[in-house]
Amino acid sequence: AAAPAPADYLIVGGGTAGLVLANRLSEDPKVHVLVLEGGGDGLGNVNISDFRRVGAAWGTDIDWQFPTQPLKYANNRTLTPGPRGKVLGGSSAINGDVFDRGDAREYDQWEVLGNTGWNFNSLFPAGQKSEHFYPPPADSDIEYVLSHHGTTGNVATSYSRNAPPIHDAIISSVANSGGFKSSDLEGGNATGIAHVTNARLPSNDTRATSATAYYFPYSYRPNFQVILHATATRILWSSTDEENAVASGIEYVDQSGVTRTASGKTVVLSAGTWGSPPILERSGVGNATYLSSLGIKSVVDLPGVGENLSEQTLVPMQWQLNSSLPLGDVTPFLLNVESVQTTVGPANLATAESLLNAPPPNLSPALYDAHKRLYQNHTTWVEDYIAVSTPAEGPSVLVMYPVNLHPLSKGSVHIVSSNGLEYPKIEYNFFQNPFDLFLMAAGCARAQKIASTPPLSDWIVAPIAPAANVNTIDALQDYVRSNAAYTNHIIGTALMAPRQDGGVVDPHLKVYGTKNVYVVDASVIPIEPAAHLQGTVYAFAEHAATLFKQ
Ligand SMILES: Cc1cc2nc3c(=O)[nH]c(=O)nc-3n(C[C@H](O)[C@H](O)[C@H](O)COP(=O)(O)OP(=O)(O)OC[C@H]3O[C@@H](n4cnc5c(N)ncnc54)[C@H](O)[C@@H]3O)c2cc1C
């Protein structure tokens, strides 16, 4: 068969960011956009549309299921393969469907790192452009601030139904123990406890994905083309002149295993934090010494490719409640977001500071300085996901998941051979930096304090996990080492930063040393938001599209 027609923009990955960019660029009918997506369209798959089935898609054929290395600093445990959406919509089709934003001070650090124009003032309106917020029904007890949301964008967002009465007790106990209540976390001040929004269309209770929001309603556009079941393996070059490499297209493998090519004037990688760096490396863009050990000729020596993998960790905690709470089928959950200072409290502050100030292994000085500024500004750093679950029989259970939003430990993703279909080697390196472990333990102690503060304490019979006697920082560190897991909020492996700071792309998202290769996905994000990631990915991709159109 003939190769597809050359495109103005050839985008690898029809995921969260890729489809936003493809949609915005194809608004101009003269611009031909071609997307290569490794998965199928996902139409009719209830594990995507029905958000009540969160998790049901993991481990199925719409999940890449990336194997990861044992956690060297957490008892050598191997976590279940990291889920990533392999379907139109990408990870937005299989995620937990929470849709929220981080703190203005976090987004502003993107710019301080050297990324001119990337700050809260650009990302907040871009996020609003992506969002169509549906307020809760008039009789709902959930608070919100309309101006913190977008109301005419593509991605439907809404709250779950009414909150169970224990939510008032949880909010009061947070406030009574040193935290405070927020009316709505989404307007740039992400500190406090509030209900969280989800990417859902309330009228028919279906999940909004980047495919339902940015592709299916626009698939009639003749200039917005998608090839499904097309797994990109490497970039094709028309010139590999040093520091001026020019891409001509992409090599990909189709559903029957046949190798094909697609050509494009501009090549954009949107294959995700674990998907884009391997394509760069197979194409000769990465650490030249390492690539030569695999027999790959260097095109651009860019040691930052695949480094700086950052992932927020979480640890589950549970308490037995004294009654069975009727929750209905759609229950909301709460987020409590705090600074390091609030979480660790005065008794542990000196220890936290000395650990934070110890020179971190494996973290670029520029990123380290950004983290220290977040600390000094009392910016959001620790989050609790708080929910209640009610089993078929017996009393309800309170669940809190402390999360380290800004881990200092960084991992990596690298190819292990030039084979385009072989999975890369992924190291999370959780807790390589002792500060991260200490902070997670302090986060557990803080959750224990919230649970033991009235009025929430009146609802609680006893802790389930960790047990009541696991209540010192040392014991809680052991608990964290044995139980911490991923949040699926991976970033950083094609870092947007100056080249000398380990950067892979410049503020226009162009890969250093190339003329026409870009990365537009979560891999370029330099600092995690105090939030789940997709709201930031949508905002990032909207802003990226604006830059491309200029
Ligand atoms: C299980 C899970 C739960 C999560 N829960 C939440 C949540 O509740 N709230 C939240 O805000 N965020 C959540 N996230 C995070 C959020 O969904 C992701 O950060 C975001 O979707 C990433 O967007 P992306 O565009 O970078 O990558 P993706 O959306 O993953 O897109 C990458 C796309 O590229 C395709 N691709 C990859 N490699 C190739 C290749 N070689 N050739 C062709 N195509 C390729 C993939 O199939 C995919 O479509 C979760 C993520 C996961 C995985």
The ligand as an SDF file (V2000), in Angstrom:
LIG
                    3D

 53 58  0  0  0  0  0  0  0  0999 V2000
   -4.0200    4.6670   35.6220 C   0  0  0  0  0  0  0  0  0  0  0  0
   -3.9090    6.1640   35.6010 C   0  0  0  0  0  0  0  0  0  0  0  0
   -4.6720    6.9170   36.5020 C   0  0  0  0  0  0  0  0  0  0  0  0
   -4.5680    8.3010   36.4930 C   0  0  0  0  0  0  0  0  0  0  0  0
   -5.4330    9.0280   37.2510 N   0  0  0  0  0  0  0  0  0  0  0  0
   -5.5070   10.3610   37.0570 C   0  0  0  0  0  0  0  0  0  0  0  0
   -6.5710   11.1140   37.6280 C   0  0  0  0  0  0  0  0  0  0  0  0
   -7.4790   10.6060   38.2810 O   0  0  0  0  0  0  0  0  0  0  0  0
   -6.5730   12.4560   37.3920 N   0  0  0  0  0  0  0  0  0  0  0  0
   -5.6150   13.0680   36.6480 C   0  0  0  0  0  0  0  0  0  0  0  0
   -5.6680   14.2790   36.5060 O   0  0  0  0  0  0  0  0  0  0  0  0
   -4.6110   12.3710   36.0820 N   0  0  0  0  0  0  0  0  0  0  0  0
   -4.5610   11.0390   36.2380 C   0  0  0  0  0  0  0  0  0  0  0  0
   -3.6040   10.3170   35.5920 N   0  0  0  0  0  0  0  0  0  0  0  0
   -2.5710   11.0350   34.8360 C   0  0  0  0  0  0  0  0  0  0  0  0
   -3.0260   11.5430   33.4860 C   0  0  0  0  0  0  0  0  0  0  0  0
   -4.0250   10.7430   32.9380 O   0  0  0  0  0  0  0  0  0  0  0  0
   -1.8000   11.5860   32.5770 C   0  0  0  0  0  0  0  0  0  0  0  0
   -0.8140   12.3730   33.1870 O   0  0  0  0  0  0  0  0  0  0  0  0
   -2.0670   12.1940   31.2120 C   0  0  0  0  0  0  0  0  0  0  0  0
   -3.1980   11.5930   30.6400 O   0  0  0  0  0  0  0  0  0  0  0  0
   -0.8400   12.0120   30.3300 C   0  0  0  0  0  0  0  0  0  0  0  0
   -1.0540   12.6150   29.0780 O   0  0  0  0  0  0  0  0  0  0  0  0
    0.0050   12.4510   27.9150 P   0  0  0  0  0  0  0  0  0  0  0  0
   -0.5610   13.1520   26.7420 O   0  0  0  0  0  0  0  0  0  0  0  0
    1.3390   12.8330   28.3850 O   0  0  0  0  0  0  0  0  0  0  0  0
    0.1050   10.8780   27.6430 O   0  0  0  0  0  0  0  0  0  0  0  0
   -1.0300    9.8350   27.2320 P   0  0  0  0  0  0  0  0  0  0  0  0
   -2.3740   10.3850   27.4760 O   0  0  0  0  0  0  0  0  0  0  0  0
   -0.6920    8.5540   27.8940 O   0  0  0  0  0  0  0  0  0  0  0  0
   -0.8830    9.7030   25.6580 O   0  0  0  0  0  0  0  0  0  0  0  0
    0.1420    8.9960   25.0090 C   0  0  0  0  0  0  0  0  0  0  0  0
   -0.4540    8.3980   23.7420 C   0  0  0  0  0  0  0  0  0  0  0  0
    0.5810    7.9500   22.8930 O   0  0  0  0  0  0  0  0  0  0  0  0
    0.2860    6.6610   22.4250 C   0  0  0  0  0  0  0  0  0  0  0  0
    1.5710    6.0210   22.1530 N   0  0  0  0  0  0  0  0  0  0  0  0
    2.5410    5.7020   23.0410 C   0  0  0  0  0  0  0  0  0  0  0  0
    3.6060    5.1790   22.4060 N   0  0  0  0  0  0  0  0  0  0  0  0
    3.2950    5.1830   21.0970 C   0  0  0  0  0  0  0  0  0  0  0  0
    3.9880    4.7700   19.9350 C   0  0  0  0  0  0  0  0  0  0  0  0
    5.2240    4.2700   19.9980 N   0  0  0  0  0  0  0  0  0  0  0  0
    3.3650    4.9040   18.7330 N   0  0  0  0  0  0  0  0  0  0  0  0
    2.1180    5.4160   18.6440 C   0  0  0  0  0  0  0  0  0  0  0  0
    1.4230    5.8250   19.7150 N   0  0  0  0  0  0  0  0  0  0  0  0
    2.0060    5.7030   20.9230 C   0  0  0  0  0  0  0  0  0  0  0  0
   -0.4960    6.0170   23.5400 C   0  0  0  0  0  0  0  0  0  0  0  0
   -1.2450    4.9090   23.0990 O   0  0  0  0  0  0  0  0  0  0  0  0
   -1.3470    7.1830   24.0160 C   0  0  0  0  0  0  0  0  0  0  0  0
   -2.5380    7.3030   23.2870 O   0  0  0  0  0  0  0  0  0  0  0  0
   -3.6650    8.9310   35.6040 C   0  0  0  0  0  0  0  0  0  0  0  0
   -2.9060    8.1790   34.7090 C   0  0  0  0  0  0  0  0  0  0  0  0
   -3.0370    6.7990   34.6780 C   0  0  0  0  0  0  0  0  0  0  0  0
   -2.2540    6.0130   33.6840 C   0  0  0  0  0  0  0  0  0  0  0  0
  1  2  1  0
  2  3  1  0
  2 52  2  0
  3  4  2  0
  4  5  1  0
  4 50  1  0
  5  6  2  0
  6  7  1  0
  6 13  1  0
  7  8  2  0
  7  9  1  0
  9 10  1  0
 10 11  2  0
 10 12  1  0
 12 13  2  0
 13 14  1  0
 14 15  1  0
 14 50  1  0
 15 16  1  0
 16 17  1  0
 16 18  1  0
 18 19  1  0
 18 20  1  0
 20 21  1  0
 20 22  1  0
 22 23  1  0
 23 24  1  0
 24 25  2  0
 24 26  1  0
 24 27  1  0
 27 28  1  0
 28 29  2  0
 28 30  1  0
 28 31  1  0
 31 32  1  0
 32 33  1  0
 33 34  1  0
 33 48  1  0
 34 35  1  0
 35 36  1  0
 35 46  1  0
 36 37  1  0
 36 45  1  0
 37 38  2  0
 38 39  1  0
 39 40  1  0
 39 45  2  0
 40 41  1  0
 40 42  2  0
 42 43  1  0
 43 44  2  0
 44 45  1  0
 46 47  1  0
 46 48  1  0
 48 49  1  0
 50 51  2  0
 51 52  1  0
 52 53  1  0
M  END
$$$$
